[in-house]
Amino acid sequence: MLDAVKRYFRSHILEEQQEESAETRLHGLQLATAALLLEVARVDDDERGSLEMEAIAHGIRQKFGLTPQETEELLALAEAESRETVSYYGFTSLINDHFNAEQKERLVELMWEVALADGSSHAEQEALVRKVADLLYIPHRVFIQAKLRAQGGS
């Protein structure tokens, strides 16, 4: 299933990155983050709550400029991948290979927004966000700043 994510990434993002526009880079970041955002919603004690799913869809549509159709397609692909993957490395390696520090920081902030969407984060969600931040080489200071920004927006 990771191959499907890579094919989508190549066909929808990399071909468009010839222009290296900020919008194209953000779409690529969104592609790689959709599965991680779904994982944040999955790891707490309850099933993916509607508030968390709304936060994911809102983040994808509003903050990355995707259409509802693109959002739906991406979430379906990310959902399938999320069920089958045992490692976050495939997702984070795509992000590390193609995105800058600011885009990685934005991903961590979005993960915090999903974790906090239902009013509080669970220990499992915090651990996942920390793990992904480590895989993205995000300094602890930046990790905390992203959490504080997400708390301010909740």
N, C-alpha and C positions, 0 to 999 in steps of 0.2 A: 504494500500500500504506500510505502514511502516513495516508491517509484512514481506513483500517481501524483504525489505532491511535487516531486521534482519535475515531472512532465508539465504540470500546470504552471509551475514557476518558470520553466524555460519558455513555454509557448505564450504565456500572458505577460511575463515580466522581462525576462532577459532580452527578448527580441525588441521590446520597447525601450530598453535601456541604452540603445544606441544614442539616443538624445540625452541621456543622463539627467532627465528632468527630476525635480524634487518630487513631483507627483508619482512618477514611475518608481522611484526608490521607495516611496511610502506604500505603494501597492505591494511591492515585494516584501516589505517588512510585515504588512498585514497578512500576506499569505502564510508566511512562516509562523506568525504569532497566533493565528486562529486556533490551531490545535492546542497550543500552550494555554490560551485563554480558556478553552473548553476543559482542559485538565485542571485548572484552578477551580473551576466550578464543580468539577467531579470529585475532587479529593476531600471535601468537607463531609461531615456525617450524613447529611441528607443528600438526596439526588439533586441534580442540577435544578436549582430553583428558578422560578420565572424572573425574579429580580436579577439574578446573575446572568441568565440568558439575555435579558433585555440590555444589561450592561455590555455584554459581548457584542451583540448586534449594533447597539448604539456606537460603541467604540469603533467598530469596523466601518459602519456607514458614515458617521459624522466626522470622526477624527482622521479617517484615511480616505474619505471622498469616494467610497464605492457606492454603486447603485444598489437598490434592494435585490435585484437579480444577481449581481456579483456577490453580494453578501450571502445570499441563500446558497449559491453554488459553492462558495468557499466553505461555509459552515458544514454543508453536507460532506464535502471532501475531508474536512478536518475531523468531523465526527467519525467517519469511517477509519481514518488513520489513528485517531485517538484510541479506538477500541483495539487496534492490533499492535500498536507499538509498545515496546517494553523499555525504551530509552528515549530520553529527550535530546540525545546527542545529534540525531539527524536534523532536528529542527534548529537547534542552536548552531550547528555547523553551517547551515545555510545562512543564518543571520550573520554569523561571524565572517563568512566569506564575502558577503555582499553589502553590509551596512556599517555605517559609522557609529561612533560612541553615542551621539545624540539619539539616533534611531533606536539603538539598543536600550538606552535609558527610557525612551518613550514606551517600549515594550514592557519594561518592568513596571512603569507607572500604570499601564493598562491592566497588567496582571493584578496589581494592588486594587484598582478600581473594581475589578470583578470580585476579588476576595472580600471587599468591603461592601459590595452592593446590597447585601441582606442586613446591613447594620453592624456587622462585626466579622472579623476574620477568625478562622479556626487554626489551630496549631499546624495541622497538615497543610493548609493553604500557605501559611507563612513559610513553612519548610520548603515547599515547592518553589515559591517565588525566590527564596534565598538560593536554592539549588540552581535555578535557571540563571539568576544574576551571576552566580559564580562561574557557570559555564560560558557566560557572555563577557567575563572579565570585567564586571561592573564593580568598582570599589564600594566598600561598605558605606562610605559617606554618601555616595550617589544613590545607593539602594535605599537608605534612610530618607533622603530628600524626596525620592519618588513616592515613598509611602506617605510622607507628610503632605505632599501635593494631592495625592489621591484622597487622603482623609479630609482635606479642605474642600474637595469637590463632592464629597458624599453628602 
